[in-house]
Amino acid sequence: MAGRINDDDVKAVRDAVPIDAVVSEYLQLRNAGGGNLKGLCPFHDEKSPSFQVSPSKGFYHCFGCQAGGDTLDFIMKIDHLSFSEAVERLAGQAGITLRYEEGGYTAGTSGRGERIRLVEAHKAAALFYAEQLDGAEAEIGRRFLAERGFDQAAAEHFGVGYSPAGWDHLTRFLRGKGFTDKELVTSGLAQDSRSGKPIDRFRGRLMWPIRDISGEVVGFGARKLRDDDNGPKYLNTPETAIYKKSQVLYGIDLAKKEIAKTSRAVVVEGYTDVMACHMAGVTTAIATCGTAFGGDHIKILRRLLMDNATAEVIFTFDGDAAGQKAALRAFEDDQKFAAETSITIAPNGMDPCDLRLAQGDAAVSGLVESRTPLFEFALRHIVSRHNLENPAGRAAALDEAAPVVANIKNIAIQHESAVQLAGMLGIRDEQFVVKRVAQLARWARERGNQPQQQGRGGGRSPESAPATPAVMPGGPALNLRSPAHRTERELLKLALQRPALVSPAFDAYGIDEFTAPPYAAVRQAIQDAGGAAQEADDYLIRVREAAPNDTVRALVTELAVEAIHAKTVDEVYAGVQLVQVRLRAVDRRVHEVQGTMSRLGPQAPPEQHAAVQEELWVLQQYGRRLRNRGAEGL
């Protein structure tokens, strides 16, 4: 085994790869103020961004689900990697050679995690297939691409390759790269033959590498080219540890930046359609990989689109019955989007690839722009099934279509759609339809089926969260209405984010000066890590490591990322928080001493009375000094 990764190398990896650069590979980040960035959390479903990243601190924290940590924690959680696998991945990106405590510099890969090995095998396979496309045997593949309008440059841009028709060309190639037969079968690149020996899964086919949102090759789509191939027209990688077809979108690695920039995504049906769209300038095109567009795909897009009023997802489907069925299936998930959904259907049943061949790039762009709102398409489809020439048919159509409109959460869109439905049905009394829809929506809300919202977004950002008691997972409540708790929170944020502003005074504060037990635990962790006055680069890392459990560790991360509530964060503001926390501690002690004096009574020894009286006098004088002089009185 390679052994434990050298601590200095782990630190070098953390320092070399900025957390915002890593996180932005998976979701769109926007300015959150105070030097922080925000986006939709990739770890739970939300419609308003509560996920924040602090580039200066190297941490992220979600105020919704409490997930948080540093760059390595993020990679471990989002890609289900072990600690060493996460370090190895980021080290590879940063060009850092890792040292292992047992065996020095790693000379082999026997200690690498399974996921890393599978990704490396797919990377090597993608290069192998791409090289094969230039060979004589692959002429049929090149002709297939050319007939669809794709030249060599297009093939290289998308990494299209060719799998040789022999039994084990890729298997022998990857063995030569050090991969075991077990790894090849586990990866889905090979399969066991009747003899028990691995053979290539893909043979004599055109190959499209399928990449995840970070750009790693995790699978392949293979297109049949020859009549003697008895397999399906398209053959995809089977489900593996790194490839889940319901969680990947073909082309997302190339489209993600433009999707985030334009707040628009175009969903097409196949690999060549994605290529055609991108070649025609529609660089937000993506496609599913052998499965219907579903909930996990929606989550990927929403993290890129965020809660943007202008965000839009456009579906392109064939005009046949299967295409219409797919469109209606997509409409069932419409309300899960934080975006408007539309549909566009090419003329004469053509897909974007056919359309580009027949009419050129401009026709593909025009197809996308000629979209129709998806709910309008669904309504027209429902209405078309009824005879609108008689009252009974119109009533039946209304009974079927009204619940669809009532399910639209945005009140303004719901009203406009009801008016539009009246027009489709030929009902002159628009208000009759509007009232019918409103009645159905109200009944649904009363049954608890549809929470009322004034938009598609339903989450809360940290800034808009109500000041009600918040409960840490596994811990006691924090009363955000309590002035004492609010001030303690601000002081801890300063101690974690701007320690120089509160040092050295903060390190003299006792644990008991923090009345909220979770805050007292964070104060203890800072003390155990060496205090706030230290000037170590890994200060926050050390505080998190000193935390006694995951609950406190999560709170440390939260406080390190949460914005400080001041327009100007300086020594004056820091001094106010220091004084307020200390002053409340002094006042509490004054009340305790006064209670002690009352309990002593006249029979207590004079020297005990004198000692208590002296402590009370000192505390009162100290409190008076703090009130009169502020931070100078500390």
N, C-alpha and C positions, 0 to 999 in steps of 0.2 A: 504494500500500500504506500501511497505517496506521503502520508502523514499529515500532521497539522500544519496549516499555512502560517508562515511567519507573521507575527503581529505587525511588524513594520510594513510588510507588504500589504496587509489588510488596510492599514491606515493610508498607505499610498494610493490604493484603489479608491478608497472613500474620497480622498482629496482630488483625485485626477478626473473623476467623472461627476460633473455638477448634477445635483438631484433634479433640477428643473429640466435639464436636457434629457434625462432618463424618463421622467414622468411624461414629458410632452410627446414621447414616442407612443404613448397609449391613450392620451386624452388631450383635449384642447385646454390650455391654461390662459387665463386673462388676469389683468392687474387687479389685485384685491386691496391695494393701498398698504402703506407702511412697509413697502419692499416685498410684500408677499404676493403670491399668485393663487388663483382659485380655479376650480373646475368641477365637473360632475364626478362624484366618487366612483371608482371602478369596482369597489368592493360591496356596494349595496345599491339598490335601485332608488334613485332620487330624481327630482325634476328641477330643483334649484341647487346651485353649487354650494356645498358645505365642505368640500375638500380643499384644503389650503396647503401650499408649499412655501417654505421659507428658504430661498436659495442661499442667503447669507449664513443660516444656521445649518443647512444641509438636512432639514427634517420636513416631513409631511404629517398632516393630521386631519382626520375627518371629524367634524363636529357633529355628524349625524350618527355614524356607527362606531366612533372612537378608535378606528384603525389609525395607526401612526408609527413613525420610526424614521430611520435614515434611508439612504439610497439602497443599501443592501436589504433592509427589511422590506422595502417596496418590491424589489425584484423577486425576493423569496416568496412574498405573498401573492403577487399577481401572476407569476409563472410557475408557482408551486415547486420552487427549488429549495434544496438544502442550503445552509450557510456557505459551505465550500463551493457549491455549484454557482451560487450568486457571485461570489468573489471571482471565480474563474471566468464567468461570462464577462463581467465588467473589466477584469484584467485584460481579457482578449481585446475588448474594444479600445482600451487605453494603451495597448502595446506594452503592458507590464509583465515581465517574467516573474512568476511566483516561486518563492523558496518554501520548501517543506521541511519542518523540523526534523523529521526522520528521513534522511536520505538526501539532504541538500537540494540543489535545483532539480526539479522533476525532469526525468529523462524519458518517461513514458506516460501512459495515460491510464494505467490500471486503477488509479485511485479516483478517476473522474466520475462524477455522478451519472446515473443512467440518462437523465434528460439531456445533459450536455453532450453525451456520446451520441444520442439519437439525432440531435440537431447537427452535430458535426458530420454524421453519416449522410444526412440529407444534403448538406452543403456540398460534400464531395460528390454525391450522386448528381446534383444539379450541374456541376461543372463537367462531369463525365458525359451526361446526356447532351449538353450544349456543344461539346466538342464533336460528338458523333453526328450532329446535324450537317456537318461539312463533308461527311464521307459519302462514298458512292452509293451505299445501300440506302442512305437517307434521301435519295433524290425524290422518291415518292412523297416524302414529308415536305420537302422544299416546294414541290409542285402544288401540294395541297395549300400551303401558305400563299403562294403566288396567285393561285386561282381566287383567293379571297382578299387579294389586295395588300398582302404583307410582304415586304422585302426583307433582306438580311438585317438591316438596321432595326426594323420592328421586332424581328425575332430576338435579336440581342437585347433590346430594351426590356422585353418581357422574360428573357431567359429561356425561351422555348428551345427544346432539345429533341433528341431522338433516342429511343431505346432499341438497341440491336435485336435482331430476330432470334439470335442464338439463345441457348438455355441459361447460360450463367456468365455472360460477359460482365455485367455490373458486379455480380457476386465475387468473381475472381479479382476484379479491380479493387473492390473495397477490402477484401482480405489482404491484398498487398499494402493497403493503407493501415493495417493493424486492427481492423474490425473483426470481431468473432462471428461465427455463424449464428450464435444466439442473438447477438445484437442486430444482425441483418434481418432475421425473422421478426424480432420484437419491433423493429422500426417499420415493418411493412414493405420494405424494399425487396425482400426475398420471401419465399414460401417453401415449406417442406415438400419435396417430391415423393413419389411412391417408394423410391429407394431409400428415403430418409435423409437425403442430402439436399441442401438448399438450392433453389433455382430462382432466377429473376422473376419477380411478380409481373413486371412490365416488359413485353417483348414485341418488337416491330411496330411500335406506336409513336405518335407525336406526343411530346411530353411538355406539360405546363407546370413549372414549379409553383406551389401554393405557399405563400409566405404569410406569417402572422403580422400583426400591426407593427411589430418592432423590426420587421424585415427578415426574420429568420425563416429559412425554408423548413416547413413542417410536414409537407406532403406533396403529392403530385396528382395531376389530372392527365389521363392518357387517352388519346383519341385513336380509334381503329382506322387503319389505312388500307388494309388488304381484304379481299373477299374471303380468303381462306382463314381469316381470323374469326373463330367461332365465339369470341367473347362479346360483351356488350359494346355499344357504340362508344360510350365513355366509361372508363374504369378509373376509379379513384382509390387513393390510399385507404386502407381500412382504419378503423378507429384505433389509435395508439395513445401512449402517454402524452404525446405532443400534438396529436392531430384529432380534433373533435369537429366534425363537419358542421355541426350546429353553431360552432363558435369561431369560425373563420370566414372571411370574405375575400374572394379572389380580387387582387388589385388594390386592396386597402393600403398596402405599404406605399404604393405609388400615388394613391389618391388622397391620403389623409391630410396632407398639408393644404391642398386646394379645397377640400371639404371644409376644413376649419376656417380657411380664409374667406370662402364665399358663402358659408352656411348653407350649402346645398350638396346633396348626394343623389346620384343617379343609379338606380338598381336595374341591372340588365340580367339576362338569363344564361349567358354562357361566356366562356373564355374568349372566343373570337369577337363576341359583342363588346366585351371590355376593351379589347385591342382596337377594334374599329372606332369606338367612341374616343379613346385617347388619341388615336391618330387623327381624328377629326377635330380635336381641340376640346372635347368634353372630358377633361381630365379628372372629373369627380366620379367616373363610372366604376362600379364594383359589381360583383356577382356572387351568388351563393355557390357552394361546391357540392352538387349532387343532392341537394335537399331544399325544402321549401324555406322561404324567408320567415324567420321566427323571432321569438323573444330575445334570445341571446344575440342575434344579429342587431336587433333594435338597440340593445344596451351599448354595443360597440359604436354605433352611429351617434347615439345621444351624447356619448362622452366627447365626440368630436364637434357636434353641432351646438352643444350646450343649450341653455334655456334662452334661445334667441327668437325674438318675435318674427324675424324674417326667415328663420330656418325652414328648409323645405327638403322633403324626400320625394323624388320622382321615380315611379316605377315604369318600366317599359315592358310590355307584354305583347305576345303575338295576338292577332285578332281572332284566332280560332277559339273553340270551346274551352280548350285547356288553358289558354291565356286568360280568358274571362274568369275561369274558376280560380286561377292563381291570383288575379286581381281582387276578387271578392275575399279570398283567404287573407290577403294583405290588409284589406279593409277591416277585418275582424280585430287586427292589432293596432288600428289607427290611433286609438286613444292612449296607447302606450308611448307614443312619440311626444317629444317636446318640440314638435315641428308640424308644419302643414304637409299633408301628403297629397300627391297628385299622380295621375296616370297618363301615359301617352301610348298610343297604338299606331304602329307604322302602317302605311297603306298596303293593300293587297297581301296582308299577312306576312310582310317582310320583317326580319329582325334588323337591328342596327348594322350588322355586318353586310347583309344583302342590300340594304338601303344605300350604304356607302358605295358598294360596287356599282349599283344601278344609277345612282344620282349624284354621287360625290360627297365630299365632307360637309358642304353647306346643308345638305339634306338631313344629315344626322343632327347637326346643331339645331336646325329648324324643327326636327321631331321633338327634341327636348323642350323647346320653347312653346310648342303647341299643346302643352299639357292641359288636363282637366282635373279639377279637385276630385280626389278619390271618393269622397262621400257623395258627390254629385253623380259620378259614374255608377256607384252602388245603387243610388236611388233610381236612376234611369233604368238600371237592370231590373230592379224590383217592379217598377211601374210597367215595363214592357211585357211583363207576364200576364197583365190583366186587360180586360176589354174596357176601355175608357169611354165607349160609346153609350153606355147605360149607367144609371145611378148605382146599381149593385156592383158593377165592376170598379167604379171609382171608389166606392166605400171599402171594397175589399183591398184595393191598392193602398188606400189611406191606412187601413188597419195594419198592413204589413210594413209600410214605410215609416209611419209616425214614430214607432219605437226606436228606429235607427236614428232619426233626427233628435229624439229626446235624449239619446245617449251621448250627444255632443256636449262636452263639459263647458266650453266657452259659450256664455249666454248670448253674446252678440252674433256669433256664427250660427248658434242654434236657431235664433229668431230669423236670420236671413235665410237659412236653409228651409225653415218652415214655410216662409213666403214663396221660396223657389219651388217647393213641393206642391204648393197650391197651384202654381202655374203649370207644372207638369201634369197634374191631374185634371186641369181645366175647371177647378173650383173657384168661382169668382169671389166668394167670401173668404179672403185670405185670413181674416181674424179667426174664423172657425178652425182652420188648420193650426194657426199659431196657438190658440187656446188648448186645442187637443194635445199638441206636443208639450206645452207647458204643464198640463195636467199629468201626463205620463212621466215627465221628468220629476215632478214633485212627488208622485207616488214612489218612484224609484229611490229618491233620497230618503223618504220616510221609512222605507224598508231597509235602508242602509246599503243599498246596492251601488249608489253613486254619490260620493261626497261632493257637496257643492263647491265649485271653484270658479273664479272669474277668469281663468285662463287654463292652459294646459299644464302649467307649472303648479306643483302642489307641495313642494318642500319649503324649508326655511333656511336662510343663510344664518351664520352666527350673529350677524349684526341685527337681524330682525327677530331673533329668538326671544320669547317672553321671559320676563324676570320672575320665573317660578322656580321652586326647588328642583335642582337637577340631580339625578342619582347616578353616580359612577357605577359601572358594572361591578358588582361584587363589593361595593363600598357604601359608606353612609352618604346621606344627602348633603348637597351644598346649596344653601339658601341664597340664591342670587339677588334676593331682595334685601338681604342683610348688608348694611353699610360696612360692617366689620369684615364680612367675607369678601365683599367687592374690593376693599382696600388691601386685604391680605393677598388676593389674587393678583392685583396690580403690582404689588411689591415682589411677589414671586416671579412674575413675568419679567420685571426689570432685572431681578437677580439672575435669571436664566438668559435673557436676551441682551441686556446692557449692564453686565455686572460691574463695570468700572464706575457707573453712576451711583451705585449704592455701597460700594466698598470704600473703606474696610468696615463701616458701621454695621452692615448687614450680618457679617459673620459673628458679631457679638450678640445678636438676637437669640433668645432662647427658643427652644422648640415649643414651649408652652405659650409663647406670645401669639401663636397662630391657633385660633379657636376652632377652626374647621379641621377635624382629624385628617382628611386627605391632604390639606395644605401643610399640616404639621409633618406628615410623612414626607412630603416633598422637601420641606425645610431640613429634615433629618438626612435625606439623600444628598442634598447639597453639602451639608456638613461632612457626611461620610466620604464624599468625593474630594474633600480637601478645602471646601469653602469657595465663596464667590470671588475672593480676592486673587485667586491664582490666575495666571495669564497663559494657561496651557491651551493649545489649539484643540485638544480633544476634551475640553471642559464638559460640554453637553453629553458627549459619549460617556464620560466617567460618571456623571450624575445619573444617567439612565441605568448604567451598570450597577450603581449603588442602590437603586430602588429595590425594595424588598420583594416586590411581586409585579406581575404584569399590569395590575390596576394602577399602581402608583407610577409605573413606567409610562403608561399611556397618558397619565395626567401631566407628567414632566414634558412629554412631547407636545401635548396640547398647549401647555403654557409657553413653550418655546416657540410655537408657531402663531398663536393668537395675537392679533394686533393690540398694541398698547393703546389705551383710550385717552390719547392726548394729541393735540395738534402739534405741539412742540415737546419732544421727549428730551429733557435736559436735566441738569442737576437740581433745578428748582422743583420740577415735577417729582423727581425721585425723592427729594427731601421731604416733600409733603407726604408721600406715601410712608416713608420711614417714620416720620413724626406721628402720623395717624395710628399706625400699628402699635408703636411704643406707647403713645398716650392712652390708648384703650387698655393696654396691658397694665399701665400704671393705675388707671382708674379702677380696674378690676381688683388690683391688689389693695388699693385704698379701702374699697368696700369690704374686702376680706379682713383687713386689720381692724377696721371699725367694728366689725362683727366680733372679732376676738376680744376687743376692749369691753364690749357689752356683756360678753359671756364671763369675763373675769370677775366682775362684781367687786364690791368694796372689801371683801375678805381676802383677795389675792395679795401676795407679797408685794411690797412697794417696788422692789427692784424689777419685778416682772412687769408691773404697770409702767415703769419708767422705760423699759426696753421697748415695749409695744408703742408707747407714746412717741419715743424717738424715731422709730421706724415710720410711724404715720407722718410725723413732721417732715422727715426726709422725703418721703414719697410726695407729699403735697407740694413741697418746695420744687422738687424735680418736675412735677406736672405743671406748676406755674411757669417754670423756666421754658418748658417746651411750648406752652401756649404763647408766651411773650416773644421768644427768640426763634422758634421754629427749629430747623435743622441745626442751627448753631448751638442749640441747647442740648443736643444729644451727648 
